[in-house]
Amino acid sequence: MENSIVTMVAEKQGRDYEREENFRKICECLQIPEPQMIALRRCLPDLVKCAPKLNTCAPALERFSDCATTVERVPELCGRLEEAIASCDGYKKQMQAICCPGQQLYGNVTLDAFSSITTVDLETIVTGLGDPYVDQFPVPTDKTVRMVQEPRPGYVPEQIEINLVLANGGTNYLNANIQFYIGDTKIGPKYKGSRFLDSDGRTKLVDFPHWRSQPVIVGTSDRLSVEISMTGPNSLEFATVTLHVNARGWYEVCST
């Protein structure tokens, strides 16, 4: 009986030693210290119970992962926000400067006065330019007259209307050369008078030329002018040059 007990104890010790040796090898293979593995072994039953719940936690864990990435970018995003705020402050100052009444050339009373004026006349003769320019009508052959608009708030010319009266009842409007200017800059081609008048004297509206594929904007400080020079036998007795504008559209934009 005693020998049997001794044998059983020896076998148990052998199994314990083998189990502990296997446990040590597993720890080495997984590179987990034995104390941590022992603690993990104690928690294993609870982990097994929690395993089904891990799948439901996965989306939340993914969101936490995304949040971690965003949190890392917070300093960068804050820097961009500061730049945006600085830009907004700059725009605010610019708008204050533009919208301030003290910076406006024309107020609402003046703008109202132009709200129904659908034409701009180029009728003031520029004098004192010297030869070949004349200071008044008529305009002889090989001479030129320059006419300019009166000061007014800026606008966008849409169409041109021109009437020419030639000496001796002449109707050869090819003898009139017409060139528009803003300041000293030529606008559009040099037109022939026949572009605006039929041989019987009936006027033809002509679209105002564009500048770099965009409608021409005549600013408040600009002066649109026209030069008419004559060739051929007939002098120019008189001329009217009228620009048509969209006063309603202009007023809606400029008065808000």
C-alpha positions in Angstrom: 0.0 0.0 0.0 2.8 2.4 1.0 4.6 1.7 -2.3 1.5 2.5 -4.3 1.1 5.9 -2.6 4.7 6.7 -3.3 4.3 5.7 -6.9 1.2 7.9 -7.3 3.0 10.9 -5.7 5.9 10.4 -8.0 3.7 10.2 -11.0 1.8 13.4 -10.0 5.1 15.2 -9.4 6.2 14.1 -12.9 3.0 15.3 -14.5 3.2 18.7 -12.6 6.8 19.1 -13.7 5.8 18.3 -17.3 2.9 20.7 -17.2 5.0 23.5 -15.7 7.7 22.8 -18.3 5.2 23.0 -21.1 3.8 26.2 -19.6 7.3 27.7 -19.5 7.9 26.8 -23.2 4.6 28.4 -24.2 5.5 31.6 -22.4 8.9 31.7 -24.2 7.2 31.1 -27.5 4.6 33.8 -27.0 7.3 36.1 -25.4 4.9 36.7 -22.4 6.4 36.7 -18.9 5.2 33.9 -16.7 3.5 36.1 -14.1 1.5 37.8 -16.9 0.6 34.5 -18.4 -0.6 33.2 -15.0 -2.7 36.3 -14.6 -4.1 35.8 -18.1 -4.8 32.2 -17.4 -6.9 33.3 -14.3 -8.8 35.7 -16.5 -9.3 33.3 -19.4 -12.8 32.1 -18.3 -14.0 35.7 -18.2 -12.4 36.5 -21.6 -14.2 33.5 -23.1 -17.5 34.8 -21.7 -16.8 38.3 -23.2 -15.7 37.0 -26.6 -19.2 37.2 -28.2 -19.5 40.8 -27.2 -16.2 41.9 -28.9 -17.9 41.8 -32.3 -20.5 44.3 -31.2 -17.7 46.5 -29.9 -15.7 46.5 -33.1 -17.4 49.5 -34.8 -16.9 51.6 -31.6 -13.3 50.6 -31.5 -12.9 51.6 -35.2 -14.4 55.0 -34.4 -12.0 55.4 -31.5 -9.2 54.6 -33.9 -10.4 57.3 -36.3 -10.7 59.7 -33.4 -7.2 59.0 -32.4 -6.0 60.0 -35.8 -8.1 63.2 -35.7 -6.8 64.1 -32.3 -3.3 63.8 -33.6 -4.2 66.4 -36.3 -5.8 68.8 -33.8 -2.7 71.1 -33.6 -2.6 71.3 -37.4 -6.3 71.9 -37.7 -6.1 74.6 -35.1 -3.3 76.3 -37.0 -5.5 76.3 -40.2 -8.4 77.7 -38.2 -6.2 80.6 -37.0 -5.2 81.3 -40.6 -8.8 81.3 -41.6 -9.7 83.7 -38.8 -6.9 86.0 -39.8 -8.1 85.9 -43.4 -11.7 86.7 -42.3 -10.4 89.6 -40.3 -8.5 90.9 -43.3 -11.6 90.6 -45.5 -13.7 92.4 -42.9 -11.3 95.3 -42.8 -11.4 95.5 -46.6 -15.2 95.4 -46.7 -15.3 98.1 -44.0 -13.0 100.3 -46.2 -15.1 99.6 -49.3 -18.5 100.0 -47.8 -17.7 103.0 -45.5 -19.7 106.0 -46.8 -16.5 108.1 -46.6 -14.9 105.8 -49.3 -17.8 106.0 -51.7 -17.6 108.4 -54.6 -21.4 108.5 -55.0 -24.2 108.0 -52.4 -27.7 106.7 -52.8 -29.2 110.1 -53.7 -26.8 110.5 -56.7 -27.4 106.9 -57.7 -31.1 107.3 -57.6 -30.8 110.2 -60.0 -29.3 107.9 -62.6 -31.7 105.0 -62.1 -33.9 105.9 -65.1 -31.2 107.3 -67.4 -30.8 104.7 -70.1 -28.3 106.5 -72.3 -24.9 108.2 -72.0 -24.1 111.0 -74.5 -20.6 111.7 -75.8 -21.3 115.3 -76.7 -18.7 117.5 -75.0 -16.0 118.5 -77.5 -12.5 118.4 -76.0 -10.8 121.7 -76.9 -7.2 122.9 -77.1 -5.8 119.7 -78.5 -4.2 121.4 -81.5 -4.1 120.3 -85.1 -5.6 118.1 -86.5 -8.3 118.4 -83.8 -11.0 121.1 -84.1 -12.7 122.8 -81.2 -16.2 122.9 -82.7 -18.3 121.7 -85.7 -18.0 121.5 -88.6 -15.2 119.0 -89.0 -13.4 119.6 -92.3 -11.7 116.9 -94.4 -8.5 115.5 -92.8 -9.5 117.0 -89.4 -10.7 115.3 -86.2 -13.1 116.0 -83.4 -12.9 114.4 -80.0 -16.1 114.2 -77.8 -16.3 112.9 -74.3 -19.0 112.0 -71.8 -19.8 114.2 -68.8 -18.8 112.8 -65.3 -21.2 110.3 -63.9 -21.2 107.0 -61.8 -19.6 104.1 -63.6 -21.6 102.0 -66.1 -21.4 99.3 -68.7 -22.2 100.4 -72.3 -24.2 97.9 -74.3 -25.0 99.5 -77.7 -23.8 102.4 -79.8 -26.0 104.8 -81.7 -24.5 107.5 -84.0 -26.0 110.1 -86.2 -23.8 112.0 -88.7 -24.8 115.0 -90.8 -22.5 115.6 -93.8 -22.2 118.8 -95.7 -24.1 119.2 -99.0 -26.5 116.4 -98.1 -23.7 113.8 -98.4 -24.6 110.2 -97.6 -21.2 108.5 -98.1 -20.6 107.7 -94.5 -17.6 105.6 -95.4 -15.7 108.9 -95.2 -16.2 109.1 -91.4 -13.7 107.1 -89.3 -14.8 106.5 -85.7 -12.6 105.3 -82.8 -13.6 105.0 -79.1 -11.3 105.5 -76.2 -11.2 105.2 -72.4 -8.5 107.7 -71.4 -5.8 107.2 -74.0 -6.6 103.5 -74.6 -8.3 102.5 -77.8 -11.5 100.5 -77.3 -12.7 98.3 -80.2 -11.8 98.7 -83.9 -11.8 101.9 -86.0 -15.3 101.9 -87.4 -16.5 103.4 -90.6 -19.6 105.6 -90.3 -21.5 103.2 -92.6 -21.4 100.7 -89.7 -23.9 102.9 -87.9 -25.8 104.5 -90.8 -27.5 103.2 -93.9 -27.1 105.2 -97.1 -30.6 106.7 -96.5 -29.5 108.0 -93.0 -31.3 105.5 -90.9 -29.3 104.6 -87.8 -28.2 101.0 -86.8 -27.5 100.1 -83.2 -24.1 98.4 -82.8 -23.1 96.3 -79.8 -20.3 98.0 -77.8 -17.0 96.1 -78.2 -15.7 93.8 -75.5 -12.3 94.1 -73.8 -10.4 90.8 -73.4 -13.7 88.9 -74.1 -15.4 90.7 -71.2 -18.0 93.6 -71.3 -16.3 97.0 -70.9 -16.8 98.6 -67.5 -16.5 102.4 -67.6 -15.5 103.3 -64.1 -16.6 106.4 -62.2 -13.3 108.0 -62.7 -13.0 107.0 -66.3 -14.0 109.1 -69.3 -15.3 107.4 -72.4 -14.7 109.5 -75.5 -14.9 109.1 -79.3 -12.9 110.6 -82.2 -14.4 111.2 -85.6 -12.1 112.1 -88.4 -13.2 112.9 -92.0 -11.9 112.0 -95.4 -13.4 112.7 -98.8 -15.1 115.8 -100.1 -17.7 116.3 -97.4 -17.1 117.9 -94.0 -18.9 116.7 -90.9 -21.5 119.3 -90.0 -22.7 117.7 -86.8 -22.7 114.4 -85.0 -24.4 112.8 -82.0 -23.0 109.7 -80.3 -25.2 107.9 -77.8 -24.4 104.8 -75.7 -27.3 102.7 -74.5 -27.0 101.2 -71.0 -29.2 98.8 -68.9 -30.2 101.4 -66.3 -32.4 99.0 -64.3 -29.8 96.3 -64.0 -27.2 98.9 -63.2 -29.3 100.4 -60.5 -30.1 97.0 -58.9 -26.4 96.2 -58.6 -25.1 99.6 -57.6 -27.8 100.5 -55.0 -27.6 97.4 -52.8 
